[in-house]
């Protein structure tokens, strides 16, 4: 795969954007842990770049009382691959995920 040639300014902008997305994702994860935001609310924000790029496993592990094993078991029960991102979920998978967690 060819690596695009970027100017220093373009690299700097890309790094700033990536940092901003990671920061927002961390804030969302903290809100999930605190119970301030529900999974259903997050899944309804699919127009948000922060949400679309988040891995399902990362989302589940952010929930209270859901650890790595529980998150993987939930995903296996529904049939979601561990590397799947939220934007890659089908409507049935989203519905099954919400039903499993509520």
C-alpha positions as CSV (number, residue, x, y, z in Angstrom):
1,X,0.0,0.0,0.0
2,X,1.4,3.4,-1.0
3,X,1.9,5.9,1.7
4,X,0.6,9.4,0.8
5,X,3.2,12.1,0.8
6,X,2.0,14.7,3.3
7,X,3.5,18.1,4.1
8,X,4.5,18.9,7.6
9,X,1.4,21.1,7.9
10,X,-0.8,18.2,6.8
11,X,0.8,15.8,9.2
12,X,0.3,18.3,12.0
13,X,-3.4,18.8,11.2
14,X,-3.9,15.0,11.0
15,X,-2.2,14.5,14.4
16,X,-4.4,17.2,15.9
17,X,-7.6,15.7,14.5
18,X,-6.6,12.2,15.7
19,X,-5.9,13.6,19.2
20,X,-9.2,15.4,19.3
21,X,-11.1,12.2,18.3
22,X,-9.2,10.1,20.9
23,X,-10.0,12.7,23.6
24,X,-13.7,12.8,22.7
25,X,-13.8,9.0,22.7
26,X,-12.3,8.9,26.2
27,X,-14.9,11.4,27.4
28,X,-17.7,9.2,25.9
29,X,-16.2,6.2,27.6
30,X,-16.1,7.9,30.9
31,X,-19.8,9.0,30.5
32,X,-20.7,5.3,29.7
33,X,-18.8,4.2,32.9
34,X,-20.6,6.7,35.0
35,X,-24.0,5.7,33.5
36,X,-24.6,9.2,32.2
37,X,-25.1,7.9,28.6
38,X,-26.8,4.7,27.5
39,X,-25.7,2.3,24.8
40,X,-28.9,3.1,22.9
41,X,-28.0,6.8,22.9
42,X,-24.5,6.1,21.6
43,X,-25.8,3.8,18.8
44,X,-28.2,6.5,17.7
45,X,-25.3,8.9,17.2
46,X,-23.9,7.1,14.2
47,X,-23.5,10.4,12.3
48,X,-20.7,11.3,14.8
49,X,-17.2,10.4,13.7
50,X,-16.2,9.6,17.2
51,X,-18.9,7.0,17.6
52,X,-18.6,5.5,14.1
53,X,-14.9,4.7,14.6
54,X,-15.2,3.2,18.0
55,X,-14.8,-0.6,18.3
56,X,-17.8,-2.5,19.7
57,X,-15.5,-4.2,22.2
58,X,-14.2,-0.9,23.5
59,X,-17.8,0.3,23.9
60,X,-18.8,-2.8,25.9
61,X,-15.8,-2.7,28.1
62,X,-16.7,0.9,29.0
63,X,-20.0,-0.1,30.5
64,X,-20.3,-0.6,34.3
65,X,-19.9,-4.2,35.5
66,X,-18.8,-5.4,32.0
67,X,-15.2,-6.6,31.7
68,X,-13.2,-8.1,28.9
69,X,-14.6,-11.6,29.3
70,X,-18.2,-10.4,29.5
71,X,-17.8,-8.1,26.6
72,X,-16.4,-10.9,24.4
73,X,-19.1,-13.3,25.5
74,X,-21.8,-10.8,24.6
75,X,-20.3,-10.2,21.2
76,X,-19.9,-14.0,20.5
77,X,-23.6,-14.5,21.5
78,X,-24.7,-11.9,19.0
79,X,-22.3,-12.9,16.3
80,X,-20.1,-9.8,16.3
81,X,-16.5,-10.1,15.4
82,X,-14.1,-8.7,18.0
83,X,-12.5,-6.3,15.6
84,X,-15.8,-4.8,14.4
85,X,-16.4,-1.1,14.7
86,X,-19.8,0.5,15.4
87,X,-20.2,1.8,11.9
88,X,-19.9,-1.8,10.6
89,X,-22.8,-3.2,12.7
90,X,-26.0,-4.2,10.9
91,X,-29.4,-3.1,12.1
92,X,-30.1,-6.6,13.6
93,X,-26.8,-6.6,15.4
94,X,-27.5,-3.1,16.8
95,X,-30.9,-4.2,17.9
96,X,-29.6,-7.4,19.5
97,X,-26.9,-5.5,21.3
98,X,-29.4,-3.0,22.8
99,X,-31.7,-5.8,23.8
100,X,-28.9,-7.8,25.5
101,X,-27.8,-4.7,27.5
102,X,-31.2,-3.4,28.6
